[in-house]
Amino acid sequence: MRVRARARLQALMLTGAAACMLSAIRPARGADPSCIETRAEARWVGLGYNHFVWVLNHCDRTAICDVSTSVNPEPQKVTVPPAQVVGVVTFLGSPASAFTARAECQLSR
């Protein structure tokens, strides 16, 4: 399952702009299970950067996450099914090419 989620994420990343800036995959923060990871991506779109946060769920249960960034601290709620990747747009047209992603997740019961 983990390999499928990573392959899906890699396919999504390849479809993005060639000049995108990526941070390393990192475990989600807060009260999160260790089977949740996030990836931050800034894509240049001509007048600024669009910020994306990818949430990878390697767990065997659905994760419900509050996703925010250092540029946009207002959390967005996202549901990530098991062995899936979900992308969240957190900012459009930002002057910042780098940001820190945060995801606080809990697994469904």
MOPAC internal coordinates of N, CA, C and O (Angstrom, degrees):
PM7 1SCF
backbone

  N    0.0000 0     0.00 0     0.00 0    0    0    0
  C    1.4407 1     0.00 0     0.00 0    1    0    0
  C    1.5288 1   111.35 1     0.00 0    2    1    0
  O    1.2310 1   121.09 1   139.05 1    3    2    1
  N    1.3274 1   115.52 1   -40.95 1    3    2    1
  C    1.4588 1   120.60 1  -177.93 1    5    3    2
  C    1.5304 1   110.49 1   -62.68 1    6    5    3
  O    1.2310 1   120.14 1   141.38 1    7    6    5
  N    1.3132 1   117.34 1   -38.62 1    7    6    5
  C    1.4627 1   121.61 1  -179.79 1    9    7    6
  C    1.5323 1   110.13 1   -65.05 1   10    9    7
  O    1.2310 1   120.55 1   139.19 1   11   10    9
  N    1.3366 1   116.56 1   -40.81 1   11   10    9
  C    1.4655 1   120.09 1   178.70 1   13   11   10
  C    1.5253 1   111.93 1   -62.07 1   14   13   11
  O    1.2310 1   120.47 1   136.64 1   15   14   13
  N    1.3273 1   116.70 1   -43.36 1   15   14   13
  C    1.4710 1   120.39 1  -179.93 1   17   15   14
  C    1.5206 1   110.69 1   -63.58 1   18   17   15
  O    1.2310 1   120.30 1   137.77 1   19   18   17
  N    1.3288 1   117.03 1   -42.23 1   19   18   17
  C    1.4730 1   120.10 1   178.41 1   21   19   18
  C    1.5225 1   110.96 1   -65.89 1   22   21   19
  O    1.2310 1   119.94 1   139.80 1   23   22   21
  N    1.3296 1   117.72 1   -40.20 1   23   22   21
  C    1.4691 1   120.75 1   178.94 1   25   23   22
  C    1.5188 1   110.30 1   -63.35 1   26   25   23
  O    1.2310 1   120.38 1   139.54 1   27   26   25
  N    1.3272 1   116.89 1   -40.46 1   27   26   25
  C    1.4617 1   120.36 1   178.05 1   29   27   26
  C    1.5229 1   111.03 1   -63.23 1   30   29   27
  O    1.2310 1   120.87 1   136.63 1   31   30   29
  N    1.3363 1   115.95 1   -43.37 1   31   30   29
  C    1.4598 1   120.28 1   179.06 1   33   31   30
  C    1.5237 1   110.63 1   -62.39 1   34   33   31
  O    1.2310 1   120.13 1   135.92 1   35   34   33
  N    1.3234 1   117.36 1   -44.08 1   35   34   33
  C    1.4618 1   120.46 1   179.55 1   37   35   34
  C    1.5196 1   110.90 1   -62.19 1   38   37   35
  O    1.2310 1   119.62 1   140.09 1   39   38   37
  N    1.3171 1   118.33 1   -39.91 1   39   38   37
  C    1.4686 1   121.20 1   177.92 1   41   39   38
  C    1.5169 1   110.47 1   -63.80 1   42   41   39
  O    1.2310 1   120.12 1   139.56 1   43   42   41
  N    1.3384 1   117.38 1   -40.44 1   43   42   41
  C    1.4612 1   120.20 1   178.46 1   45   43   42
  C    1.5230 1   111.53 1   -64.89 1   46   45   43
  O    1.2310 1   120.75 1   139.77 1   47   46   45
  N    1.3299 1   116.18 1   -40.23 1   47   46   45
  C    1.4561 1   120.31 1  -179.58 1   49   47   46
  C    1.5280 1   111.80 1   -66.28 1   50   49   47
  O    1.2310 1   120.20 1   142.43 1   51   50   49
  N    1.3202 1   117.23 1   -37.57 1   51   50   49
  C    1.4620 1   120.76 1  -179.59 1   53   51   50
  C    1.5201 1   112.28 1   -66.11 1   54   53   51
  O    1.2310 1   119.94 1   153.96 1   55   54   53
  N    1.3283 1   117.73 1   -26.04 1   55   54   53
  C    1.4601 1   120.27 1   179.75 1   57   55   54
  C    1.5264 1   112.17 1   -80.03 1   58   57   55
  O    1.2310 1   120.04 1   169.20 1   59   58   57
  N    1.3310 1   117.52 1   -10.80 1   59   58   57
  C    1.4618 1   121.32 1   179.54 1   61   59   58
  C    1.5146 1   112.13 1   -76.12 1   62   61   59
  O    1.2310 1   121.38 1    -0.50 1   63   62   61
  N    1.3108 1   114.96 1   179.50 1   63   62   61
  C    1.4623 1   120.54 1   178.96 1   65   63   62
  C    1.5264 1   110.59 1   -63.88 1   66   65   63
  O    1.2310 1   120.39 1   -34.22 1   67   66   65
  N    1.3146 1   116.87 1   145.78 1   67   66   65
  C    1.4637 1   121.21 1  -176.79 1   69   67   66
  C    1.5233 1   111.70 1   -66.68 1   70   69   67
  O    1.2310 1   119.67 1   153.75 1   71   70   69
  N    1.2999 1   118.24 1   -26.25 1   71   70   69
  C    1.4659 1   121.09 1  -176.76 1   73   71   70
  C    1.5213 1   112.93 1   -96.93 1   74   73   71
  O    1.2310 1   119.71 1  -156.93 1   75   74   73
  N    1.3355 1   118.16 1    23.07 1   75   74   73
  C    1.4628 1   119.53 1  -177.68 1   77   75   74
  C    1.5240 1   110.55 1   -71.82 1   78   77   75
  O    1.2310 1   121.05 1   -27.65 1   79   78   77
  N    1.3108 1   115.60 1   152.35 1   79   78   77
  C    1.4518 1   121.81 1   178.32 1   81   79   78
  C    1.5243 1   107.94 1  -104.58 1   82   81   79
  O    1.2310 1   119.70 1   -53.21 1   83   82   81
  N    1.3442 1   118.18 1   126.79 1   83   82   81
  C    1.4579 1   122.49 1  -177.77 1   85   83   82
  C    1.5131 1   110.57 1  -118.59 1   86   85   83
  O    1.2310 1   121.26 1   -37.86 1   87   86   85
  N    1.2966 1   115.20 1   142.14 1   87   86   85
  C    1.4632 1   119.15 1   170.06 1   89   87   86
  C    1.5235 1   108.13 1   -97.79 1   90   89   87
  O    1.2310 1   120.38 1   -11.32 1   91   90   89
  N    1.2968 1   116.87 1   168.68 1   91   90   89
  C    1.4714 1   120.75 1   179.33 1   93   91   90
  C    1.5190 1   109.38 1   -71.10 1   94   93   91
  O    1.2310 1   121.01 1   -28.22 1   95   94   93
  N    1.3334 1   115.68 1   151.78 1   95   94   93
  C    1.4590 1   119.38 1   173.63 1   97   95   94
  C    1.5140 1   107.18 1   -65.39 1   98   97   95
  O    1.2310 1   121.03 1   -42.30 1   99   98   97
  N    1.3040 1   115.64 1   137.70 1   99   98   97
  C    1.4604 1   119.75 1   179.77 1  101   99   98
  C    1.5211 1   109.39 1  -140.83 1  102  101   99
  O    1.2310 1   120.09 1   -27.25 1  103  102  101
  N    1.3419 1   117.43 1   152.75 1  103  102  101
  C    1.4608 1   119.67 1   176.12 1  105  103  102
  C    1.5221 1   109.85 1   -62.27 1  106  105  103
  O    1.2310 1   120.54 1   -32.59 1  107  106  105
  N    1.3213 1   116.58 1   147.41 1  107  106  105
  C    1.4593 1   120.71 1   176.60 1  109  107  106
  C    1.5215 1   108.90 1   -65.78 1  110  109  107
  O    1.2310 1   120.52 1   -22.80 1  111  110  109
  N    1.3435 1   116.61 1   157.20 1  111  110  109
  C    1.4653 1   121.33 1  -176.13 1  113  111  110
  C    1.5176 1   110.96 1  -100.61 1  114  113  111
  O    1.2310 1   120.91 1    -6.52 1  115  114  113
  N    1.3151 1   115.86 1   173.48 1  115  114  113
  C    1.4517 1   121.93 1   175.56 1  117  115  114
  C    1.5214 1   111.13 1    85.18 1  118  117  115
  O    1.2310 1   120.46 1    37.17 1  119  118  117
  N    1.3182 1   116.73 1  -142.83 1  119  118  117
  C    1.4682 1   122.36 1  -177.89 1  121  119  118
  C    1.5199 1   110.39 1   -87.20 1  122  121  119
  O    1.2310 1   120.79 1  -142.73 1  123  122  121
  N    1.3002 1   116.09 1    37.27 1  123  122  121
  C    1.4513 1   121.62 1  -172.39 1  125  123  122
  C    1.5162 1   112.42 1   -86.82 1  126  125  123
  O    1.2310 1   121.39 1   -32.58 1  127  126  125
  N    1.3173 1   114.94 1   147.42 1  127  126  125
  C    1.4606 1   118.17 1   171.48 1  129  127  126
  C    1.5284 1   109.70 1   -71.32 1  130  129  127
  O    1.2310 1   120.46 1   -25.42 1  131  130  129
  N    1.3155 1   116.72 1   154.58 1  131  130  129
  C    1.4598 1   120.52 1  -178.13 1  133  131  130
  C    1.5229 1   112.94 1   -72.52 1  134  133  131
  O    1.2310 1   119.68 1   170.93 1  135  134  133
  N    1.3290 1   118.22 1    -9.07 1  135  134  133
  C    1.4684 1   121.24 1  -179.58 1  137  135  134
  C    1.5332 1   112.00 1   -88.36 1  138  137  135
  O    1.2310 1   119.63 1  -171.28 1  139  138  137
  N    1.3343 1   118.30 1     8.72 1  139  138  137
  C    1.4656 1   122.93 1   175.93 1  141  139  138
  C    1.5194 1   107.56 1  -110.25 1  142  141  139
  O    1.2310 1   120.44 1   -48.09 1  143  142  141
  N    1.3404 1   116.77 1   131.91 1  143  142  141
  C    1.4634 1   122.09 1   177.17 1  145  143  142
  C    1.5251 1   109.10 1  -127.73 1  146  145  143
  O    1.2310 1   121.01 1   -22.53 1  147  146  145
  N    1.3319 1   115.67 1   157.47 1  147  146  145
  C    1.4643 1   121.09 1   176.32 1  149  147  146
  C    1.5175 1   110.07 1  -127.49 1  150  149  147
  O    1.2310 1   121.36 1   -23.57 1  151  150  149
  N    1.3169 1   115.01 1   156.43 1  151  150  149
  C    1.4609 1   121.78 1   173.90 1  153  151  150
  C    1.5293 1   106.44 1  -138.83 1  154  153  151
  O    1.2310 1   121.09 1   -47.29 1  155  154  153
  N    1.3324 1   115.53 1   132.71 1  155  154  153
  C    1.4586 1   121.47 1   177.43 1  157  155  154
  C    1.5244 1   108.67 1  -100.83 1  158  157  155
  O    1.2310 1   120.78 1   -40.17 1  159  158  157
  N    1.3265 1   116.12 1   139.83 1  159  158  157
  C    1.4607 1   120.87 1  -179.46 1  161  159  158
  C    1.5315 1   108.97 1  -141.39 1  162  161  159
  O    1.2310 1   120.73 1   -47.02 1  163  162  161
  N    1.3364 1   116.21 1   132.98 1  163  162  161
  C    1.4637 1   122.24 1   174.08 1  165  163  162
  C    1.5266 1   107.32 1  -116.65 1  166  165  163
  O    1.2310 1   120.51 1   -60.28 1  167  166  165
  N    1.3337 1   116.64 1   119.72 1  167  166  165
  C    1.4716 1   121.22 1   179.61 1  169  167  166
  C    1.5247 1   109.72 1  -108.01 1  170  169  167
  O    1.2310 1   120.70 1   -53.00 1  171  170  169
  N    1.3245 1   116.28 1   127.00 1  171  170  169
  C    1.4586 1   122.18 1   177.24 1  173  171  170
  C    1.5261 1   108.69 1   -70.86 1  174  173  171
  O    1.2310 1   120.24 1   -49.67 1  175  174  173
  N    1.3403 1   117.16 1   130.33 1  175  174  173
  C    1.4674 1   121.37 1  -178.88 1  177  175  174
  C    1.5270 1   112.34 1  -127.77 1  178  177  175
  O    1.2310 1   119.94 1  -153.64 1  179  178  177
  N    1.3101 1   117.72 1    26.36 1  179  178  177
  C    1.4577 1   120.87 1   175.03 1  181  179  178
  C    1.5148 1   114.06 1    98.85 1  182  181  179
  O    1.2310 1   119.96 1   130.20 1  183  182  181
  N    1.3272 1   117.69 1   -49.80 1  183  182  181
  C    1.4670 1   120.48 1  -179.40 1  185  183  182
  C    1.5279 1   112.48 1  -112.55 1  186  185  183
  O    1.2310 1   120.52 1  -176.68 1  187  186  185
  N    1.2949 1   116.61 1     3.32 1  187  186  185
  C    1.4568 1   121.07 1  -178.91 1  189  187  186
  C    1.5179 1   109.92 1   166.14 1  190  189  187
  O    1.2310 1   121.31 1    12.67 1  191  190  189
  N    1.3217 1   115.09 1  -167.33 1  191  190  189
  C    1.4620 1   121.20 1  -178.29 1  193  191  190
  C    1.5256 1   110.07 1  -112.41 1  194  193  191
  O    1.2310 1   120.98 1   -45.12 1  195  194  193
  N    1.3169 1   115.73 1   134.88 1  195  194  193
  C    1.4564 1   120.70 1   169.80 1  197  195  194
  C    1.5194 1   106.87 1   -91.48 1  198  197  195
  O    1.2310 1   120.82 1   -48.08 1  199  198  197
  N    1.3394 1   116.03 1   131.92 1  199  198  197
  C    1.4519 1   121.44 1  -177.47 1  201  199  198
  C    1.5254 1   110.23 1  -101.13 1  202  201  199
  O    1.2310 1   121.05 1   -50.31 1  203  202  201
  N    1.3291 1   115.61 1   129.69 1  203  202  201
  C    1.4522 1   123.01 1   178.20 1  205  203  202
  C    1.5241 1   108.84 1  -123.11 1  206  205  203
  O    1.2310 1   121.16 1   -35.65 1  207  206  205
  N    1.3214 1   115.39 1   144.35 1  207  206  205
  C    1.4592 1   121.67 1   171.25 1  209  207  206
  C    1.5187 1   106.13 1  -122.65 1  210  209  207
  O    1.2310 1   120.94 1   -55.62 1  211  210  209
  N    1.3314 1   115.81 1   124.38 1  211  210  209
  C    1.4599 1   122.54 1   177.46 1  213  211  210
  C    1.5144 1   107.54 1  -101.79 1  214  213  211
  O    1.2310 1   120.43 1   -50.45 1  215  214  213
  N    1.3332 1   116.78 1   129.55 1  215  214  213
  C    1.4618 1   122.39 1   178.53 1  217  215  214
  C    1.5246 1   107.62 1  -112.03 1  218  217  215
  O    1.2310 1   120.52 1   -58.97 1  219  218  217
  N    1.3233 1   116.60 1   121.03 1  219  218  217
  C    1.4636 1   123.21 1  -178.97 1  221  219  218
  C    1.5258 1   108.49 1  -105.44 1  222  221  219
  O    1.2310 1   120.25 1   -55.30 1  223  222  221
  N    1.3153 1   117.13 1   124.70 1  223  222  221
  C    1.4543 1   122.01 1  -179.78 1  225  223  222
  C    1.5272 1   109.08 1  -108.30 1  226  225  223
  O    1.2310 1   120.67 1   -73.07 1  227  226  225
  N    1.3355 1   116.32 1   106.93 1  227  226  225
  C    1.4602 1   122.00 1   177.14 1  229  227  226
  C    1.5295 1   110.85 1   -96.39 1  230  229  227
  O    1.2310 1   120.43 1  -173.15 1  231  230  229
  N    1.3191 1   116.78 1     6.85 1  231  230  229
  C    1.4619 1   121.72 1  -177.54 1  233  231  230
  C    1.5282 1   110.75 1   -81.15 1  234  233  231
  O    1.2310 1   121.02 1    -9.90 1  235  234  233
  N    1.3282 1   115.65 1   170.10 1  235  234  233
  C    1.4586 1   120.19 1   176.82 1  237  235  234
  C    1.5303 1   112.04 1   -95.92 1  238  237  235
  O    1.2310 1   120.33 1  -174.08 1  239  238  237
  N    1.3432 1   116.97 1     5.92 1  239  238  237
  C    1.4659 1   122.11 1   176.40 1  241  239  238
  C    1.5304 1   109.54 1  -130.17 1  242  241  239
  O    1.2310 1   120.67 1   -20.01 1  243  242  241
  N    1.3176 1   116.32 1   159.99 1  243  242  241
  C    1.4620 1   122.55 1   178.23 1  245  243  242
  C    1.5307 1   109.82 1   -66.37 1  246  245  243
  O    1.2310 1   120.82 1   -40.55 1  247  246  245
  N    1.3309 1   116.04 1   139.45 1  247  246  245
  C    1.4649 1   121.95 1   177.33 1  249  247  246
  C    1.5236 1   109.16 1  -107.88 1  250  249  247
  O    1.2310 1   120.70 1   -41.17 1  251  250  249
  N    1.3090 1   116.26 1   138.83 1  251  250  249
  C    1.4629 1   122.63 1   174.58 1  253  251  250
  C    1.5181 1   105.85 1  -114.77 1  254  253  251
  O    1.2310 1   120.92 1   -61.62 1  255  254  253
  N    1.3455 1   115.85 1   118.38 1  255  254  253
  C    1.4610 1   120.70 1  -170.60 1  257  255  254
  C    1.5281 1   111.76 1  -123.64 1  258  257  255
  O    1.2310 1   121.01 1   -34.98 1  259  258  257
  N    1.3147 1   115.68 1   145.02 1  259  258  257
  C    1.4621 1   123.30 1   167.52 1  261  259  258
  C    1.5214 1   105.39 1  -100.93 1  262  261  259
  O    1.2310 1   120.80 1   -65.11 1  263  262  261
  N    1.3398 1   116.07 1   114.89 1  263  262  261
  C    1.4628 1   122.52 1  -176.05 1  265  263  262
  C    1.5243 1   109.04 1  -106.24 1  266  265  263
  O    1.2310 1   120.47 1   -49.25 1  267  266  265
  N    1.3296 1   116.70 1   130.75 1  267  266  265
  C    1.4652 1   122.07 1   175.96 1  269  267  266
  C    1.5253 1   107.48 1  -145.97 1  270  269  267
  O    1.2310 1   121.08 1    -5.87 1  271  270  269
  N    1.3411 1   115.54 1   174.13 1  271  270  269
  C    1.4662 1   120.28 1   179.31 1  273  271  270
  C    1.5159 1   109.72 1  -138.83 1  274  273  271
  O    1.2310 1   121.52 1    -8.33 1  275  274  273
  N    1.3276 1   114.69 1   171.67 1  275  274  273
  C    1.4675 1   119.88 1   175.91 1  277  275  274
  C    1.5278 1   111.14 1   -68.62 1  278  277  275
  O    1.2310 1   119.66 1   158.07 1  279  278  277
  N    1.3251 1   118.26 1   -21.93 1  279  278  277
  C    1.4664 1   122.08 1   178.94 1  281  279  278
  C    1.5208 1   111.15 1   -90.43 1  282  281  279
  O    1.2310 1   120.24 1   144.48 1  283  282  281
  N    1.3402 1   117.14 1   -35.52 1  283  282  281
  C    1.4614 1   122.32 1   178.61 1  285  283  282
  C    1.5259 1   108.67 1  -127.48 1  286  285  283
  O    1.2310 1   120.13 1   -87.06 1  287  286  285
  N    1.3360 1   117.36 1    92.94 1  287  286  285
  C    1.4650 1   120.34 1  -175.49 1  289  287  286
  C    1.5274 1   114.45 1   -76.16 1  290  289  287
  O    1.2310 1   119.62 1   172.95 1  291  290  289
  N    1.3388 1   118.33 1    -7.05 1  291  290  289
  C    1.4708 1   121.26 1   178.62 1  293  291  290
  C    1.5352 1   109.20 1   -70.97 1  294  293  291
  O    1.2310 1   119.57 1   -64.86 1  295  294  293
  N    1.3550 1   118.43 1   115.14 1  295  294  293
  C    1.4674 1   119.80 1  -175.56 1  297  295  294
  C    1.5314 1   113.21 1   -70.36 1  298  297  295
  O    1.2310 1   121.39 1   -34.89 1  299  298  297
  N    1.3171 1   114.95 1   145.11 1  299  298  297
  C    1.4622 1   122.63 1   173.33 1  301  299  298
  C    1.5234 1   106.93 1  -115.81 1  302  301  299
  O    1.2310 1   120.46 1   -48.18 1  303  302  301
  N    1.3356 1   116.73 1   131.82 1  303  302  301
  C    1.4571 1   120.93 1   179.87 1  305  303  302
  C    1.5184 1   109.05 1   -85.07 1  306  305  303
  O    1.2310 1   120.89 1   -47.30 1  307  306  305
  N    1.3337 1   115.90 1   132.70 1  307  306  305
  C    1.4631 1   121.77 1  -179.80 1  309  307  306
  C    1.5224 1   108.44 1  -138.32 1  310  309  307
  O    1.2310 1   121.22 1   -38.72 1  311  310  309
  N    1.3379 1   115.28 1   141.28 1  311  310  309
  C    1.4608 1   122.17 1   176.98 1  313  311  310
  C    1.5158 1   108.00 1  -106.32 1  314  313  311
  O    1.2310 1   120.80 1   -52.52 1  315  314  313
  N    1.3403 1   116.07 1   127.48 1  315  314  313
  C    1.4607 1   121.49 1  -177.53 1  317  315  314
  C    1.5304 1   108.61 1  -120.32 1  318  317  315
  O    1.2310 1   119.92 1   -69.04 1  319  318  317
  N    1.3430 1   117.75 1   110.96 1  319  318  317
  C    1.4655 1   120.29 1   178.37 1  321  319  318
  C    1.5294 1   111.50 1   -64.21 1  322  321  319
  O    1.2310 1   120.35 1   -18.01 1  323  322  321
  N    1.3320 1   116.93 1   161.99 1  323  322  321
  C    1.4651 1   120.19 1   178.48 1  325  323  322
  C    1.5228 1   111.60 1   -57.75 1  326  325  323
  O    1.2310 1   120.76 1   -38.69 1  327  326  325
  N    1.3219 1   116.16 1   141.31 1  327  326  325
  C    1.4710 1   124.02 1   177.33 1  329  327  326
  C    1.5261 1   112.29 1    56.78 1  330  329  327
  O    1.2310 1   120.26 1  -144.06 1  331  330  329
  N    1.3238 1   117.11 1    35.94 1  331  330  329
  C    1.4580 1   121.82 1   179.98 1  333  331  330
  C    1.5226 1   110.43 1  -127.82 1  334  333  331
  O    1.2310 1   121.65 1   -14.21 1  335  334  333
  N    1.3402 1   114.46 1   165.79 1  335  334  333
  C    1.4618 1   123.18 1   175.48 1  337  335  334
  C    1.5223 1   107.07 1  -123.75 1  338  337  335
  O    1.2310 1   120.45 1   -47.37 1  339  338  337
  N    1.3284 1   116.75 1   132.63 1  339  338  337
  C    1.4601 1   121.41 1   177.32 1  341  339  338
  C    1.5197 1   108.27 1  -125.62 1  342  341  339
  O    1.2310 1   120.68 1   -46.41 1  343  342  341
  N    1.3383 1   116.30 1   133.59 1  343  342  341
  C    1.4579 1   121.90 1   177.31 1  345  343  342
  C    1.5086 1   111.24 1  -100.67 1  346  345  343
  O    1.2310 1   120.68 1   -38.11 1  347  346  345
  N    1.3343 1   116.30 1   141.89 1  347  346  345
  C    1.4607 1   122.88 1   179.21 1  349  347  346
  C    1.5188 1   108.04 1  -127.04 1  350  349  347
  O    1.2310 1   120.06 1   -52.98 1  351  350  349
  N    1.3291 1   117.48 1   127.02 1  351  350  349
  C    1.4666 1   121.60 1   173.99 1  353  351  350
  C    1.5236 1   106.40 1   -85.42 1  354  353  351
  O    1.2310 1   120.45 1   -58.38 1  355  354  353
  N    1.3323 1   116.74 1   121.62 1  355  354  353
  C    1.4585 1   120.05 1  -177.00 1  357  355  354
  C    1.5271 1   113.37 1  -107.70 1  358  357  355
  O    1.2310 1   120.10 1   162.46 1  359  358  357
  N    1.3383 1   117.41 1   -17.54 1  359  358  357
  C    1.4683 1   120.30 1  -179.62 1  361  359  358
  C    1.5220 1   108.73 1  -161.45 1  362  361  359
  O    1.2310 1   120.44 1   -42.03 1  363  362  361
  N    1.3213 1   116.77 1   137.97 1  363  362  361
  C    1.4633 1   122.09 1   176.45 1  365  363  362
  C    1.5234 1   109.57 1  -115.27 1  366  365  363
  O    1.2310 1   120.10 1   -49.52 1  367  366  365
  N    1.3297 1   117.41 1   130.48 1  367  366  365
  C    1.4585 1   122.17 1   175.87 1  369  367  366
  C    1.5103 1   115.03 1    71.80 1  370  369  367
  O    1.2310 1   120.03 1  -144.93 1  371  370  369
  N    1.3081 1   117.54 1    35.07 1  371  370  369
  C    1.4634 1   121.14 1  -179.90 1  373  371  370
  C    1.5313 1   110.81 1   -77.06 1  374  373  371
  O    1.2310 1   119.61 1   -34.47 1  375  374  373
  N    1.3323 1   118.34 1   145.53 1  375  374  373
  C    1.4582 1   119.89 1   173.38 1  377  375  374
  C    1.5392 1   111.51 1   -75.93 1  378  377  375
  O    1.2310 1   120.05 1   165.30 1  379  378  377
  N    1.3326 1   117.50 1   -14.70 1  379  378  377
  C    1.4709 1   121.80 1  -177.11 1  381  379  378
  C    1.5226 1   111.10 1   -84.91 1  382  381  379
  O    1.2310 1   120.64 1   -51.35 1  383  382  381
  N    1.3260 1   116.38 1   128.65 1  383  382  381
  C    1.4650 1   120.54 1   177.40 1  385  383  382
  C    1.5246 1   112.11 1   -92.43 1  386  385  383
  O    1.2310 1   120.10 1   172.10 1  387  386  385
  N    1.3079 1   117.42 1    -7.90 1  387  386  385
  C    1.4645 1   121.48 1   179.70 1  389  387  386
  C    1.5280 1   109.03 1  -134.20 1  390  389  387
  O    1.2310 1   120.99 1   -34.80 1  391  390  389
  N    1.3122 1   115.72 1   145.20 1  391  390  389
  C    1.4593 1   121.69 1   177.56 1  393  391  390
  C    1.5202 1   108.22 1  -158.05 1  394  393  391
  O    1.2310 1   121.08 1   -13.65 1  395  394  393
  N    1.3189 1   115.54 1   166.35 1  395  394  393
  C    1.4539 1   121.67 1   178.24 1  397  395  394
  C    1.5195 1   109.05 1  -108.95 1  398  397  395
  O    1.2310 1   120.51 1   -51.89 1  399  398  397
  N    1.3213 1   116.63 1   128.11 1  399  398  397
  C    1.4656 1   122.04 1   178.77 1  401  399  398
  C    1.5204 1   110.09 1   -91.43 1  402  401  399
  O    1.2310 1   121.04 1   -36.10 1  403  402  401
  N    1.3364 1   115.61 1   143.90 1  403  402  401
  C    1.4582 1   121.67 1   175.00 1  405  403  402
  C    1.5259 1   108.53 1  -130.42 1  406  405  403
  O    1.2310 1   120.53 1   -41.04 1  407  406  405
  N    1.3066 1   116.58 1   138.96 1  407  406  405
  C    1.4631 1   121.95 1   175.12 1  409  407  406
  C    1.5156 1   108.26 1  -139.92 1  410  409  407
  O    1.2310 1   120.87 1   -59.68 1  411  410  409
  N    1.3205 1   115.94 1   120.32 1  411  410  409
  C    1.4570 1   120.81 1   175.08 1  413  411  410
  C    1.5162 1   106.33 1  -106.82 1  414  413  411
  O    1.2310 1   120.62 1   -65.83 1  415  414  413
  N    1.3203 1   116.42 1   114.17 1  415  414  413
  C    1.4692 1   121.83 1  -170.54 1  417  415  414
  C    1.5117 1   111.88 1  -122.59 1  418  417  415
  O    1.2310 1   122.21 1   -28.80 1  419  418  417
  N    1.3246 1   113.37 1   151.20 1  419  418  417
  C    1.4555 1   121.26 1   172.60 1  421  419  418
  C    1.5157 1   106.62 1  -134.80 1  422  421  419
  O    1.2310 1   120.46 1   -35.44 1  423  422  421
  N    1.3243 1   116.73 1   144.56 1  423  422  421
  C    1.4509 1   121.33 1   178.47 1  425  423  422
  C    1.5164 1   109.79 1   -85.65 1  426  425  423
  O    1.2310 1   121.38 1   -36.36 1  427  426  425
  N    1.3479 1   114.96 1   143.64 1  427  426  425
  C    1.4647 1   119.49 1   177.58 1  429  427  426
  C    1.5241 1   108.99 1   -67.64 1  430  429  427
  O    1.2310 1   120.98 1   -20.23 1  431  430  429
  N    1.2837 1   115.73 1   159.77 1  431  430  429
  C    1.4795 1   120.49 1  -177.78 1  433  431  430
  C    1.4962 1   111.97 1   -93.71 1  434  433  431
  O    1.2310 1   120.10 1   180.00 1  435  434  433

